[in-house]
Amino acid sequence: MVTVIAKLKVKAGSDAAFREAADKMIAHVKAHEPGALTYVLYRSTADPNEFVFYEVYSDQAALAVHGSSEPMMQFFGAVGGLLDGRPEVTLYEELAGKK
């Protein structure tokens, strides 16, 4: 499994437009990406302009499908002007825990 944490900060006043684009992306993942085991959007409780996608993929191939999808390109096209800086994307491997 591959876990991705993608942190995105939006410009003040851009959260509604960001959420609209994110909701479309989430709907696509739910309907068309079976290799995406978890795909959840969070908002910071300390900073309402900071969002995190928590994503878990069955394998590297499923992550590649997601990353190269047309809806992903559309998402970044829609939110590119809304972001306050570049997204921070980090990949992790699961070691231990409780599910």
Buried (B, 14 or more C-beta within 10 A) or exposed (E): BBBBBBBBBBBEEBBEBBBEBBEBBBEBBEEEBEBBBBBEBEBEEEEEBBBBBEBBBBEEEBBEBBEEBEBBEBBBEBBEEBBEEEEEEEEEEEEEEEE
